[in-house]
Amino acid sequence: MLKVEDFVVNDTYDGPCLEDDGKITESFIENMVVHFKNGKQIHKRFVAQILLGVKKIFEELPNICEVSISHGSTFTICGDIHGQFFDLCNIFEINGKPAKDNIYLFNGDFVDRGSFSCEVILLLFAYKCLLPKHFHLLRGNHETKAMNALYGFQGELKQKYGEYFTSIFDEVFCTLPLGCILSEQIFIVHGGLFSDSEITIQQLNAIDRFKEPSDNGVFCEILWSDPCDSHGKFPNKRGIGIAFGPDVTQNFLNKNDLKLVIRSHEVKDQGYEIQHGNNLITVFSAPNYCDQMGNKGAFIRIKDDMIPEFITFYAVSHPNVPAMFYANPYTKILQ
């Protein structure tokens, strides 16, 4: 069991600190970002406090969260970040820091591949603690033990904070919500839709999400599925989840009285793509993915008129630690 008191801060530590109650402040987050940019890590005690705080928040949320955009607020949806901390900071530079009237949703795949996953996840979790009702995080297929063991997060975490925290992060990832309905109109999910044509939001809320996903079924598909251009449902090219056509998207929207699906999970040259007769949008927020794809990143900004605005951006420089640096050596051979 994780206990904050097991970690004692010594006099040589020069980073940001939290009080014993673990309350996250804006100044702590700002100082943490500077500390990370200087190539340093926060103390394990404060990692523990962030994890305990955010886990408690996630545990109280439904599988599919329902949020609304209040008048005068902006709701920004970001796709995959994949350990690209300096690009994440650039999003906040471009679009403003998270605040009660500048709401963010990050749509899964915070970690793996990029080599600053610890910095990304601790910053996102800290903001969730600071703004629990105005900062939203959904689970992606890389917030799973199997992916983390292969694609870098587990290796990076062991290097930066020690093996102790790997099982704790596994537990916290299993508490992440799976989807969001925005202003009763937009369904936001990391992967995609389902082999069951009759699936409802009520059924999605009945899933036991507090575990690692299986290799098939609804829990798997919500994290892994991808859209395709042909009508119908097909085996997915990934070998997991399904490929679903425009008719599947339309049927799901009709069945659940919704207007649009926004998902992530796939790199796009422009950072986003509109498909399925304007019924489905993919958004991907990791520019120059894996330091080699050359793609733009994008995020979607929505105000209370519910019209999506697309903002694209290029990658920024980062310290000389290449993508996949911490990945399992066998995975590197497979790349």
C-alpha positions in Angstrom: 0.0 0.0 0.0 1.3 3.4 -1.0 2.3 5.6 2.1 3.5 9.1 1.7 5.4 8.9 5.0 7.6 6.2 3.6 9.4 8.9 1.5 11.5 11.4 3.5 12.6 14.6 1.7 16.3 15.3 2.5 18.1 18.6 2.6 19.7 18.1 -0.8 16.4 18.2 -2.7 16.0 21.5 -4.6 12.7 21.0 -6.3 9.1 22.0 -5.6 7.4 20.7 -2.5 3.9 19.9 -1.3 2.5 20.2 2.2 1.7 17.1 4.1 -2.0 17.4 3.1 -0.9 16.9 -0.6 -3.0 19.8 -1.8 -1.8 20.7 -5.3 -1.3 24.4 -6.0 -0.8 26.4 -9.2 2.6 27.5 -8.0 3.7 23.9 -7.3 2.7 22.9 -10.9 4.6 25.9 -12.4 7.7 25.1 -10.4 7.4 21.4 -11.3 7.4 22.3 -15.0 10.5 24.4 -14.6 12.2 21.6 -12.7 11.3 19.1 -15.4 12.5 21.4 -18.1 15.8 21.5 -16.3 16.1 17.8 -16.5 15.3 17.1 -12.9 12.7 14.9 -11.1 10.4 15.7 -8.3 10.8 13.9 -5.0 9.2 10.5 -4.7 7.1 11.8 -1.7 5.4 14.2 -4.0 4.9 11.6 -6.7 3.1 9.5 -4.1 0.9 12.5 -3.0 -0.1 13.2 -6.6 -0.9 9.5 -7.3 -3.0 9.2 -4.1 -4.9 12.4 -4.8 -5.7 11.7 -8.4 -6.7 8.0 -7.8 -9.3 9.2 -5.3 -10.8 11.6 -7.9 -10.9 9.0 -10.7 -12.5 6.3 -8.5 -15.5 8.5 -8.0 -16.2 9.1 -11.7 -18.4 7.0 -14.0 -17.0 5.2 -17.0 -18.5 7.8 -19.3 -18.3 11.3 -17.8 -20.9 13.9 -18.7 -19.7 17.5 -18.9 -21.1 20.7 -20.3 -19.5 23.9 -21.7 -20.6 26.9 -19.7 -21.1 30.3 -21.4 -17.8 32.0 -21.9 -15.7 28.9 -21.4 -13.5 27.1 -23.9 -13.3 23.3 -24.0 -10.1 21.9 -25.6 -9.8 18.3 -26.7 -6.2 16.9 -27.1 -5.3 13.6 -28.6 -2.3 11.3 -28.0 0.7 13.0 -26.3 2.9 9.9 -26.0 5.5 11.2 -23.6 6.2 14.3 -25.6 6.4 16.7 -22.6 7.9 19.7 -24.4 5.1 19.5 -27.0 2.6 19.3 -24.2 4.0 22.4 -22.7 3.8 24.1 -26.1 0.0 23.3 -26.2 -0.4 25.2 -23.0 1.7 28.1 -24.4 -0.5 28.2 -27.6 -3.9 27.7 -26.0 -3.4 28.9 -22.4 -2.9 27.1 -19.1 -5.8 25.0 -17.8 -8.3 27.0 -15.8 -11.9 26.9 -14.8 -12.8 28.8 -18.0 -10.1 27.1 -20.1 -11.1 23.4 -19.8 -9.1 20.6 -21.2 -9.7 16.9 -22.0 -6.8 14.7 -22.9 -8.0 11.7 -24.8 -5.7 8.9 -23.7 -2.2 7.7 -24.6 -0.3 10.1 -22.4 2.7 7.8 -22.1 5.0 5.4 -24.0 7.2 6.0 -27.1 8.3 9.5 -26.2 11.0 9.6 -23.5 9.4 12.1 -21.2 6.3 10.1 -20.1 7.0 10.6 -16.4 6.9 14.3 -16.8 3.8 14.2 -19.0 1.8 12.0 -16.7 2.7 13.8 -13.5 1.8 17.2 -15.0 -1.5 15.9 -16.2 -2.3 14.2 -12.9 -1.3 17.3 -11.0 -3.7 19.4 -13.1 -6.5 16.9 -12.5 -5.9 17.3 -8.8 -5.9 21.1 -9.1 -9.0 21.4 -11.4 -10.9 18.1 -10.9 -14.1 19.4 -12.6 -12.3 21.4 -15.3 -9.6 19.1 -16.5 -10.4 15.7 -17.9 -8.4 12.6 -18.6 -9.6 9.4 -20.5 -7.9 6.1 -20.7 -6.1 5.1 -23.9 -4.7 1.7 -24.9 -1.3 2.8 -23.7 -2.6 3.3 -20.1 -2.2 -0.5 -19.7 0.4 -2.7 -18.2 1.1 -4.7 -21.3 1.8 -1.6 -23.5 3.9 0.1 -20.8 6.2 -3.0 -20.5 7.0 -2.8 -24.2 6.9 0.8 -25.3 8.9 2.7 -22.7 6.9 4.0 -19.8 7.8 1.1 -17.4 11.5 1.4 -18.3 11.5 5.2 -17.9 9.6 5.0 -14.6 12.1 2.5 -13.2 15.0 4.7 -14.3 13.6 7.9 -12.9 11.7 6.8 -9.8 12.4 3.2 -9.2 10.5 -0.1 -9.7 8.2 0.5 -6.7 5.9 2.9 -8.6 5.2 0.7 -11.6 2.4 -1.2 -9.9 1.0 2.0 -8.4 0.7 3.6 -11.8 -0.9 0.3 -13.1 -3.6 0.7 -10.4 -4.2 4.4 -11.1 -4.5 3.8 -14.9 -7.2 1.2 -14.1 -9.3 3.9 -12.5 -9.2 6.3 -15.5 -12.7 6.9 -17.1 -13.3 5.4 -20.6 -15.2 8.2 -22.3 -17.0 11.5 -22.1 -20.2 13.0 -23.4 -19.8 16.7 -24.0 -22.9 18.9 -23.7 -25.2 16.0 -24.5 -23.9 16.0 -28.2 -20.4 14.8 -28.6 -19.0 11.3 -27.6 -15.3 11.4 -26.9 -13.3 8.2 -26.6 -9.8 7.1 -27.3 -10.2 4.3 -29.8 -13.6 3.8 -31.4 -16.9 2.0 -31.6 -18.2 -1.5 -31.1 -19.0 -4.8 -32.7 -22.3 -4.7 -30.8 -24.6 -2.5 -32.9 -27.0 -2.1 -30.0 -24.6 -0.7 -27.4 -25.8 2.1 -25.3 -24.1 4.6 -22.9 -25.9 2.9 -20.1 -24.2 -0.4 -21.0 -20.8 1.3 -21.3 -21.3 2.7 -17.8 -21.9 -0.9 -16.6 -18.5 -2.1 -17.6 -16.1 -3.0 -14.8 -13.2 -0.7 -15.8 -11.1 -1.1 -12.7 -8.8 -3.7 -14.3 -6.6 -4.4 -17.3 -8.7 -4.7 -20.5 -9.1 -8.1 -22.2 -8.2 -8.7 -25.8 -11.8 -8.6 -27.1 -15.2 -7.2 -26.3 -16.5 -3.7 -25.5 -13.7 -2.7 -23.0 -11.1 -3.7 -25.6 -12.9 -2.0 -28.5 -13.3 1.4 -26.8 -9.5 1.6 -26.5 -8.4 -0.1 -29.7 -10.9 0.3 -32.6 -10.4 2.4 -35.7 -12.7 3.9 -38.3 -12.6 2.8 -42.0 -14.2 4.1 -45.1 -16.2 1.0 -46.0 -19.6 0.3 -44.6 -19.7 -2.5 -42.0 -17.4 -3.9 -39.4 -14.1 -5.7 -40.1 -11.1 -7.2 -38.4 -8.8 -4.3 -37.4 -5.4 -4.0 -39.0 -3.9 -3.8 -35.5 -5.1 -7.3 -34.8 -7.2 -6.1 -31.9 -10.5 -4.1 -31.7 -12.6 -3.6 -34.9 -12.5 -1.4 -38.0 -15.9 0.3 -38.2 -17.5 2.1 -41.1 -19.7 5.3 -41.5 -22.9 3.3 -41.0 -21.7 2.0 -37.6 -20.9 5.6 -36.5 -24.3 6.8 -37.7 -26.1 4.0 -36.0 -24.3 4.6 -32.7 -25.1 8.3 -32.8 -28.8 7.6 -33.6 -29.1 5.0 -30.9 -27.7 7.2 -28.2 -29.1 10.6 -29.4 -25.7 12.1 -30.1 -24.3 14.2 -33.0 -20.5 13.5 -33.3 -17.7 11.1 -32.3 -14.3 12.5 -31.4 -11.5 10.0 -31.0 -7.7 9.8 -31.2 -5.4 6.7 -31.4 -4.1 7.3 -35.0 -1.3 9.6 -36.2 -2.6 12.1 -38.9 -0.4 14.2 -41.1 -2.3 17.4 -40.3 -3.0 16.4 -36.7 -6.6 15.6 -37.3 -9.0 14.1 -39.9 -12.7 14.4 -40.4 -14.4 11.2 -41.6 -17.8 9.4 -41.9 -19.7 12.3 -43.4 -18.6 14.8 -40.7 -19.8 12.4 -38.0 -16.3 11.4 -36.8 -13.1 13.3 -36.0 -9.7 11.9 -35.2 -7.4 14.3 -33.3 -3.7 13.5 -32.6 -1.6 15.9 -30.5 2.0 14.4 -30.7 3.7 16.3 -33.6 6.7 14.7 -35.3 5.5 11.4 -33.7 8.4 9.3 -32.4 10.8 12.0 -33.7 10.4 10.8 -37.2 6.9 11.0 -38.7 7.0 14.7 -39.6 3.3 15.2 -38.8 1.7 18.2 -37.3 -0.1 18.0 -34.0 -3.6 19.3 -33.4 -6.2 20.1 -30.8 -9.9 20.9 -31.1 -11.3 24.0 -29.4 -15.1 24.2 -28.7 -17.1 27.0 -27.2 -20.8 26.9 -26.3 -21.8 27.2 -29.9 -20.5 23.6 -30.2 -18.6 24.3 -33.5 -15.2 22.5 -33.5 -12.2 24.8 -34.3 -9.0 23.0 -35.3 -5.6 24.4 -34.2 -2.5 22.7 -35.7 1.1 23.1 -34.5 4.6 21.8 -35.2 6.9 20.0 -32.9 9.3 21.9 -30.6 12.8 20.8 -29.7 13.5 18.6 -26.7 16.6 17.3 -24.9 18.6 14.7 -26.8 16.8 11.7 -25.5 15.3 10.0 -28.5 11.8 8.4 -28.7 11.7 4.7 -27.6 14.9 5.3 -25.5 13.4 3.4 -22.6 11.5 0.8 -24.6 12.0 -2.9 -24.2 15.0 -3.8 -26.3 13.0 -6.5 -28.1 10.4 -3.9 -29.0 13.1 -1.8 -30.6 14.1 -4.7 -32.8 10.5 -5.0 -34.0 10.2 -1.3 -35.0 
